[in-house]
């Protein structure tokens, strides 16, 4: 069951329209809304199970252009453009300030949003992410497997490499990749590569100490893609931050949704 009400928003211009698929969970009207940024190649449905465990909270999420069912853009974009797009979506819903969550690639987008639009971000949750090119990298074999979107188009291949790139529960239960694959709404290789281009050369390392938002860093102890050392580094750089480590891998939001939702709720609901 998809907890999100889905709509298509035109976030382009009259000369260059761009239809973006947006999901919104209504919540109970209390508290601060939560804006989510998904990982690379990820569509709205991937984070629906997490949202279902926070039914009281208004949640907004969207498919990045060229991903899921959002329209493929005419050309490349950068993370600053994705952050601006998020403000347009919040404006359409009449949301002035939100809490912001980002996972993996989306964690970089969330950092960019918090930095560029700091007055619109109350608290920040960064999951399985890093500070861009200044990160402690994954092994070359893991990076090579991530360079291609084949895991989103070939179910058998996805099962065979899921433990290598996601670690944690995927090492012992490769069948989890089948469930993950079921939620994927694949669009095109170009959309995937545009996401890689968007983050190429990007880093937050020089302005992380200036972030004002209280920040929860969430990481997996066995994450081949974004090693735990990255979260520890960011914990040192972000002044008002805390670190929550799961005995899991890169996709703890998917494999441990109950524990993840509990940690997120406890952090966002602090006085």
ABEGO torsion letter per residue (X at the ends): XBABBBBBBBABBAABBBBBBBBBBAEAGBEBBBBBBBBBGBBAAAAAAAAAABAABBBBBBBBBGBEABBBBABBBBAAAAAAAAAAAAAAAGBABBBBBBBEAAAAAAAAAAAABAAABABBBBBGBBAEAABBBBBAAAAAAAABAAAAABAAAAAAAAAAAAEEAAAABAAAAAAAAAABBBABAAAAAAAAAAABGBBAAAAAAABABBBBBBBBABBAABBAAAAAAAAAABABBBBBBBBBBAAAAAABAAAAAAAAAAAAABX
